[in-house]
Each structure stands twice: as structure tokens, then as C-alpha cells.
Amino acid sequence: MKLSEGMTRLVPTVVFMLLFLLGAVMQTFALEKTQLSVTYVIVLGIEAVTAFLLGVFLLGEHTTPLKYGGTALILVGMIALRLSE
């Protein structure tokens, strides 16, 4: 969304909307196989990790070892939830 400048630029806005739609479709398929509580948290985790990585590597945002550690904890939590099924 940051690159769309408040959804005023066409191409980044369309890409954002397509990715949003793709995420919703993927979550719908995931809900057929797992519980809502697990699926929803995993989807939010994927979104958070993806946003972090895109911010760092695409937008050049400053990061610290603590931010990487927090992101790693999100990943570990997602794996734990998935394995608990």
C-alpha cells in the first residue's frame, strides 16, 4: 500500500488489490482443511512476515536484530500452531 501512495497510483493499487484477493482465496481453501482459529492466526502471521520482509528488502526500511528476532518468533509460533493440528 505504501507504494500506491494512498491508492492514487494505478499499478501499485491494482497489485495490492490482486494480492489481497489472492490471500482471501488462499485462506478460503485453507479453511477447508484446518480450524478457523489456527488458519486465521497463520494467515495474519504470513501477512506480518511478508510485510516486514517487503519493507526491509523492497523499501529499504531500517531494521535491527531485535526486529529479525521478533519476526522469527512469529514464524516459530506459526509452525507450532500448524504442528498442533
Number of C-alpha atoms within 10 A of each C-alpha: 12 11 13 15 11 10 15 10 12 11 12 17 18 13 13 17 14 12 12 12 12 12 14 13 11 12 16 13 10 16 14 10 9 13 11 14 10 16 20 15 15 20 17 13 17 16 13 15 18 13 12 18 17 13 15 13 10 10 12 10 11 9 12 8 8 9 12 14 11 13 18 13 12 18 17 12 15 20 12 11 15 14 8 8 8
